[in-house]
Amino acid sequence: MGGSSKGYECTLLDGGIRIERCTVRAQNLVIPEFIDDVPVTSIAPYAFEGNADVLEITCPPQVVEIGSRAFANCHELKRIAFPAGLACYENSWIAGCTRLEEIALPGAIVDLDLPSPAPAGVRRICIGWMTRTVQIARTWKTKLVQVKVDSKNRWLSSDGACIYSADGEELISHATKSQDVDVAPGCLRVASRAFEHEKHLERIRLPESVCEIGERAFSESSLRGFEAPSSLRIIGREAFAGCRLLLDIRLSEGLCEIGERAFAECAGCTDVHIPASVVRVGKKAFEGTGLKACGSNPKLIINAQNPILFIDGAGVLCKHAKNGVEVLEALDMQTRRYRTPDGAVRISERVHFSRILASSSSK
């Protein structure tokens, strides 16, 4: 059954009404929750398309379905608030809304995935009250200047630039185009891939609370420098891999573990001093950096007070074990012939030389 009421053409459904077409012309358009005492639960495809006057649209909370291009080509639209009870999002709904600046996303989305391309003018978003996980495409991140989280959300929070767990202990994702980021005090962990591929990121400041940086957290970003807080204990696998503009790396005492390929292909870094507290350096952690690990002026150095790890005169990473020395990995890839250090009892599979000579005390 179809009909019209107060500027809306509608169809009666089981348990609600679908708006088929809106003829209301207003700058601030609040779609009614009820029409003729029946709840509005659906918005049809193209229902509001081409509304030339509207600047702001607020959808009723009980809407659970929105059709393709429902709000498309509203050329003056600047803000839209989608329903709190809606559990999906589609870019097609707002296609052609070239002046759209702010979106309150559907509230009932549990796993949010904002796809490319981002709406042309979007600058601010608000994440809904039921969202637990977030994936934001790079095209959104290069446009956004602010991200909020609904105050009723029990799983997520935000400082405006980054999305955190509700308790603020994990930085889940950087969500804006900020070049310079201050991670919020109290954060304990930067999650895997939180800043991955961000070509606009240049500087990051971590508070004296962060103890772990996750896998590929900053990989292939445009980060220019990194200074570890004294609280940092773990740098994960490929955490900074491919950061070709990363020049200055400052690691602090207290760091325990540097993961596999953590700084691989950071071609611009000039020197790295590994603290005495580090007990593990993962495979190829500094591959492709060009850092000298031996010679008269080495650029990759392990603190001489380190009781476990050392770099020998040939630029090979070694480890003091219970019964002798373990040879772990050549950090200077130019080395072809190698004489093991005194007391060597094991040579790792990570060691590749054309010829290995055992020292007299290792035979």
Secondary structure, 3 states (H helix, E strand, C coil): CEEEECCEEEEEECCEEEEEEECCCCCEEECCCEECCEEEEEECCCCCCCCCCCCEEECCCCCCEECCCCCCCCCCCCEEECCCCCCCCCHHHHCCCCCCCEEECCCCCCEEEECCCCCCCCCEEEECCCCCEEEECHHHHCCCCEEEECCCCCCEEECECEEEECCCCEEEEECCCCCEEECCCCCCEECCCCCCCCCCCCEEECCCCCCEECCCCCCCCCCCEEECCCCCCEECCCCCCCCCCCCEEECCCCCCEECCCCCCCCCCCCCEEECCCCCEECCCCCCCCCCCCCCCCCCEEECCCCCCEEECCCCEEEEEECCEEEEEEECCCCCCEEECCCCEEEECCCCCCCEEECCHHHC
